[in-house]
């Protein structure tokens, strides 16, 4: 970003000049890089997985979450499974009085940004992700668990970047309007639950994949916009009623009707939650197919845990007034409200017969609800149709669209001469109760306890009032999230940063301890660097973690001696500072931590026994192995197919044979412990079938007793064990 010094200017003038300079800096530095004569595949995506909000960006300028199995994307909190909130984002571009490259004049021209229109009216030319630094290599028992994420970015790291990641996506269109999205992602703990999206709409005159410029006329009455439907969330659909997975019972509300009166207002940590932000957001409403109060999606068949605490939506941070005036237009977006999910104007082809549909798209972007007024509005949909948080009204009974409800945002009309552009900046974020509160509130609700504490103080004996009052604190949470994003944007993305994470992290199962080692953070040694914190979870990766150790700067080793045998242990390590660089302007003051998602181990480590001292001690557990009993026991949550070899020589080769002598798998056991886990997989990674198996143990080097120095295993010695698998 450019530096600017202003003398004797008012605060308001200073803010406007800085904001304008920032926008021009963004636009001039990050013009789309066209790939000459090449296109980007319509199915290509870039994933971002570094914060509590994780998702993907698609090449064709918008997103559909269906992956042929479930609706994938916008996972929050990303610590846990089944927290996807995305369904579909439908986007359109339209203009008036347009003549195409063939000389055909259109009173109205429009297109829908979707995969089906790639190579017809939209042409993806860029999709890449830039990273600020390489993620740490994370290993468990010498097996990398960070491998799947090491290809998330393209090219070399750029240490000069302000965000942690930037995804850039550009499409050309038959209109000659090029559409670039720059998605800015942060991993600082107060800013990792949103994505800032800089949207550059430029009249390039390029109507296809190559670099040739086909058009040079001014584009008139340009409108762009999108309807975004959220499921809020996938787990609620799985555990509550089976329908919410695609957003059937989603409420929508909005704020910012008086934004023009606050365009120069600031947000501070003393008043971090304001309702003048231009935003729309969604959450799970009541369901007309269940008999209980559905707010929060309580797991009524289980422990009551709230499966849908999320409030998710979009806020508008900036819209250019025109191509020559980069000040924020307080009267944009043109439309901000709600619209029914599956009813929308959609082109079937791009021929002349679609002129009527194109007019409908332009009208839709201008605010005409499609197909009728019953399917949308610019008011607060929830507040206009309920009497408050205990109202049993279902959003579906209001809109009567099986698809659900969208946040509806459109911009324009703009006049865009050739080579000029309009810049729009949005933030998409998610917030709500954390998992611990979801457990507590849901459990208390299910037990129908009395004297339940309310968020604002006082108590109630009404379990529904208690539950819903806590769930609806999510409104404040999402407004706070949007406010932090606005402060980040207005600062020029110069929020205080945590130290970089350790350069690598290794977790090693061992006899009577689990050893953790790491490479020092590149910021270890800085004056504000405070050290490392290690957190641990038991049984599975998507559960609550507890802090177990704080390491001093320069320290790079810790032995966890408290685990119990038979459990899987997961860890992550965070570098942190003393907070002296974080005075509390763009977020709360205090220490800042590197993201746990950089180092979280997705494979369990285990406490192992000391090396066995006699072949007679070797055991195969369980034997017989029965898959039904394993699932009921739930000892190995990560892998129900796990079989353990106990009290084996510390360094040996284990060969698994079928009863007739076919080699199934060969295992190198070299960590010196007396345990080894086998997940019933053959050398070709296939789960083995029922049958009798033989384990052959061969000692590969002399092994001595650690206390007496007596030779207990001689190299080359071997023994056998039979075991049974029933599937």
NORUR-V932130 format. One record per residue. RES is the residue in one letter. D_FIRST is the distance of its C-alpha to the first C-alpha in whole Angstrom. Layout:
<<RES	D_FIRST> <RES	D_FIRST>>
This chain:
<<X	0> <X	4> <X	7> <X	10> <X	13> <X	16> <X	19> <X	22> <X	21> <X	22> <X	20> <X	20> <X	19> <X	16> <X	15> <X	15> <X	13> <X	10> <X	11> <X	12> <X	9> <X	7> <X	9> <X	10> <X	6> <X	8> <X	11> <X	11> <X	9> <X	11> <X	14> <X	17> <X	19> <X	23> <X	25> <X	28> <X	31> <X	30> <X	30> <X	29> <X	32> <X	32> <X	33> <X	30> <X	28> <X	25> <X	26> <X	24> <X	26> <X	24> <X	24> <X	27> <X	26> <X	26> <X	27> <X	26> <X	25> <X	27> <X	27> <X	28> <X	26> <X	28> <X	30> <X	33> <X	34> <X	37> <X	38> <X	42> <X	42> <X	40> <X	37> <X	34> <X	31> <X	29> <X	31> <X	30> <X	31> <X	31> <X	33> <X	36> <X	38> <X	38> <X	36> <X	34> <X	33> <X	32> <X	35> <X	34> <X	31> <X	32> <X	30> <X	31> <X	30> <X	32> <X	33> <X	36> <X	38> <X	36> <X	38> <X	37> <X	38> <X	41> <X	42> <X	43> <X	42> <X	41> <X	41> <X	39> <X	37> <X	35> <X	34> <X	34> <X	31> <X	33> <X	34> <X	38> <X	36> <X	34> <X	36> <X	37> <X	35> <X	31> <X	30> <X	28> <X	26> <X	23> <X	23> <X	21> <X	20> <X	17> <X	17> <X	16> <X	19> <X	23> <X	25> <X	28> <X	31> <X	33> <X	37> <X	40> <X	43> <X	42> <X	41> <X	37> <X	36> <X	32> <X	33> <X	33> <X	29> <X	28> <X	28> <X	25> <X	23> <X	22> <X	22> <X	20> <X	18> <X	15> <X	14> <X	10> <X	10> <X	9> <X	12> <X	16> <X	16> <X	15> <X	18> <X	18> <X	21> <X	22> <X	25> <X	27> <X	30> <X	33> <X	31> <X	29> <X	26> <X	24> <X	22> <X	19> <X	18> <X	15> <X	17> <X	14> <X	17> <X	17> <X	20> <X	20> <X	23> <X	22> <X	20> <X	21> <X	24> <X	21> <X	19> <X	16> <X	17> <X	15> <X	17> <X	17> <X	21> <X	21> <X	24> <X	24> <X	28> <X	28> <X	31> <X	32> <X	30> <X	30> <X	28> <X	31> <X	30> <X	33> <X	32> <X	31> <X	32> <X	30> <X	30> <X	32> <X	32> <X	29> <X	29> <X	28> <X	28> <X	29> <X	32> <X	31> <X	34> <X	34> <X	37> <X	36> <X	37> <X	39> <X	41> <X	43> <X	44> <X	46> <X	47> <X	48> <X	49> <X	48> <X	46> <X	43> <X	41> <X	40> <X	40> <X	43> <X	43> <X	40> <X	39> <X	36> <X	35> <X	32> <X	31> <X	29> <X	32> <X	31> <X	27> <X	27> <X	29> <X	26> <X	23> <X	21> <X	23> <X	21> <X	22> <X	23> <X	25> <X	28> <X	28> <X	26> <X	28> <X	28> <X	30> <X	28> <X	25> <X	25> <X	27> <X	30> <X	31> <X	34> <X	36> <X	40> <X	43> <X	46> <X	48> <X	52> <X	53> <X	53> <X	55> <X	53> <X	50> <X	47> <X	44> <X	42> <X	44> <X	46> <X	48> <X	51> <X	53> <X	52> <X	50> <X	49> <X	45> <X	43> <X	41> <X	39> <X	37> <X	34> <X	32> <X	30> <X	28> <X	25> <X	23> <X	21> <X	18> <X	17> <X	19> <X	18> <X	22> <X	22> <X	20> <X	20> <X	19> <X	16> <X	17> <X	18> <X	22> <X	24> <X	27> <X	25> <X	26> <X	29> <X	31> <X	31> <X	34> <X	36> <X	38> <X	40> <X	39> <X	42> <X	42> <X	40> <X	40> <X	40> <X	41> <X	44> <X	43> <X	41> <X	44> <X	46> <X	48> <X	44> <X	44> <X	45> <X	43> <X	40> <X	41> <X	41> <X	37> <X	36> <X	38> <X	37> <X	33> <X	35> <X	36> <X	40> <X	41> <X	42> <X	45> <X	46> <X	45> <X	46> <X	43> <X	40> <X	39> <X	36> <X	38> <X	37> <X	40> <X	41> <X	41> <X	43> <X	46> <X	46> <X	48> <X	45> <X	45> <X	48> <X	49> <X	50> <X	49> <X	48> <X	45> <X	47> <X	50> <X	47> <X	46> <X	48> <X	46> <X	46> <X	43> <X	41> <X	39> <X	35> <X	32> <X	32> <X	29> <X	29> <X	26> <X	28> <X	29> <X	27> <X	28> <X	25> <X	26> <X	26> <X	23> <X	21> <X	19> <X	19> <X	16> <X	18> <X	16> <X	19> <X	20> <X	23> <X	24> <X	28> <X	29> <X	33> <X	35> <X	35> <X	38> <X	40> <X	40> <X	41> <X	44> <X	45> <X	45> <X	46> <X	49> <X	50> <X	50> <X	52> <X	55> <X	55> <X	55> <X	56> <X	54> <X	51> <X	48> <X	45> <X	42> <X	42> <X	45> <X	49> <X	51> <X	52> <X	55> <X	53> <X	52> <X	50> <X	49> <X	47> <X	46> <X	44> <X	43> <X	41> <X	40> <X	38> <X	36> <X	34> <X	33> <X	32> <X	30> <X	28> <X	27> <X	26> <X	24> <X	22> <X	22> <X	20> <X	17> <X	17> <X	16> <X	13> <X	12> <X	12> <X	10> <X	7> <X	9> <X	10> <X	13> <X	16> <X	17> <X	20> <X	21> <X	21> <X	25> <X	28> <X	28> <X	31> <X	34> <X	37> <X	40> <X	44> <X	47> <X	49> <X	53> <X	53> <X	49> <X	46> <X	44> <X	40> <X	38> <X	34> <X	32> <X	30> <X	26> <X	24> <X	23> <X	27> <X	27> <X	24> <X	26> <X	25> <X	26> <X	29> <X	31> <X	31> <X	33> <X	35> <X	36> <X	39> <X	41> <X	45> <X	46> <X	43> <X	39> <X	39> <X	40> <X	39> <X	38> <X	39> <X	38> <X	40> <X	39> <X	36> <X	36> <X	35> <X	32> <X	33> <X	36> <X	36> <X	39> <X	41> <X	44> <X	45> <X	49> <X	49> <X	49> <X	52> <X	53> <X	53> <X	50> <X	46> <X	44> <X	40> <X	37> <X	34> <X	32> <X	29> <X	27> <X	26> <X	25> <X	27> <X	24> <X	23> <X	20> <X	20> <X	21> <X	22> <X	19> <X	18> <X	21> <X	24> <X	24> <X	26> <X	26> <X	23> <X	25> <X	24> <X	25> <X	28> <X	28> <X	27> <X	30> <X	33> <X	36> <X	37> <X	41> <X	43> <X	44> <X	48> <X	50> <X	53> <X	56> <X	57> <X	59> <X	62> <X	65> <X	68> <X	68> <X	70> <X	67> <X	65> <X	64> <X	63> <X	61> <X	62> <X	65> <X	66> <X	62> <X	62> <X	59> <X	60> <X	61> <X	57> <X	56> <X	58> <X	57> <X	53> <X	53> <X	51> <X	48> <X	46> <X	49> <X	52> <X	54> <X	54> <X	57> <X	57> <X	59> <X	60> <X	61> <X	61> <X	61> <X	57> <X	57> <X	59> <X	58> <X	59> <X	60> <X	61> <X	64> <X	66> <X	69> <X	70> <X	68> <X	65> <X	62> <X	59> <X	57> <X	56> <X	54> <X	54> <X	54> <X	53> <X	51> <X	54> <X	54> <X	57> <X	55> <X	54> <X	53> <X	54> <X	52> <X	55> <X	53> <X	55> <X	53> <X	52> <X	50> <X	53> <X	54> <X	58> <X	61> <X	64> <X	66> <X	68> <X	65> <X	66> <X	64> <X	64> <X	63> <X	63> <X	63> <X	60> <X	61> <X	63> <X	62> <X	64> <X	64> <X	61> <X	64> <X	67> <X	66> <X	68> <X	68> <X	67> <X	66> <X	67> <X	65> <X	66> <X	68> <X	67> <X	68> <X	68> <X	67> <X	68> <X	66> <X	66> <X	63> <X	64> <X	61>>
